Amino acid sequence: MKNKPLYALTSVDHALQLAVLLQVEGPLSVSDVAARLGVARSTAHRLLAMLVYRDFARQGEDRRYHAGPVLSLSARSRPHTALLRAVAMPHLHVLVDRLQESANVLVLAGDYARFVASVECAQALRVGTREGMVFPAHLTSGGKLLLADLGAEERAALYAAERWEGREDQRPDLAALERELAVVAERGFAINKDRSETGVTAVGRAIRVGDRAEGAVSVSMPTVRFREDRLVDIVSALALATRDIEHDLHEALRVES
């Protein structure tokens, strides 16, 4: 039997109820949400805005709100995500200490990249934690690496027009994406400059176990601090970090099996 917490937070309760409604019942308008939750339209709008910001919801062209990518990640996320995060965290701290920039681990979930671990650097001007957030994979450095690891048919299926109904304006040109991913695969690292977020540049490298990319590590920094002459040091530091994560992840998977 569940008992409501003594000091329940109404706004949190409403947000959780709303997330479930979007996931189970489908698209809702602001008026629908206000009626279902018994709140004012302004309150419903604020709740929806926060869910959109955290990717629990998205607004369609019909102005109704749909379940966002976070609500459908669990079924599509790759296995061992929790283990990957636990193994990677100490190495992210080392990476941050070395470069004095924030670092992250991402996994692929459909056509989204999900940040499953994040360590902020101590600089006053820095990229904040991205843990728990999702972005279109083709716009992130780590996401591009993970897309490059897929076969061409898998990528074509991910970016088939019917999967992008309601967000056609966000769908990338597949031919251009294939050319970009070919370069990423050849280099072994990827750069995202102001594509997922204005003012943020990230450099990433894949975490591989055997012949499969389990995730990616990225280093994120304000674009104003990114210089081409730093790229060699960043890529070298990423290579060391991914090597150490791969070693520890391989050992952890071996013990687990």
C-alpha positions, 0 to 999 in steps of 0.5 A: 500500500502506498501512502502519500508523503507527509510533505508532498510537493504539489508541483513535483507531483503534477509534473510526474502525473503529466509525464505519465499522461503524455506517455500513456494517453498521447498528445495533450493541449495546454487546456487538456492538461489544465483540466486533467490536473485541475490547475490554471492554464498558466500553471499547465503551461509552466509545467509543460515548458519544464518538461520540454526543457528536460526532454520529457515532452515535445511540442508538435506542429499542432501545438499539442504536447507529446511524450518526449525522448526521455520517456521512450529511452529505456526500451531503446537504450543499450545494455550496461548503461549503469555499469558504464556510468559507474566505470567511467566516473573516476576517469571523467574526473581525471579527464576534467583535472587534466583539461580543466573542462567539463566531461561527459559520457553519452549513449545512443538511444534511437536517434538521440544521444543521452548523457548518462554521466557528467563532471563539471570543471571548476572554471567560472565560465564552464559548461554545466552538467548535462547528465540526464539530458538528451539531444539529437544524436547527429548534433552531438560529438558523441552521438555522431561517433555512435551513429558512425558505428551503426551500419548504413541500413540502421542509420537509414531506418533511424532517419526514415521520414515516417519516424520524423513525423511532427519534427520534419524540420529537425530531420537531417539530410541523410546523404550529408550525414553519411558524408560527415559520419565517414569523416568521423569514422576515419578520424576516430573523433568528432567535433560539435561546434555550436550545433546542439547548443549555441556557445558550446563546443565539444570533442568526443571519442567512442568507448569500444568493447570488442567491435562495438561502441558502448558509448562515447566520452566528450569534453565540452567547453565554451566556444570562446575558449576552444582553439584549434591548437588545443585539439591535439591535447584534447584528443590525446586526453580523450584517447587515454580516458577511453582506453582506461574506461574500455579496460575497466568496462571489459573487466567488469563485464567479464566478472559480471558474466 
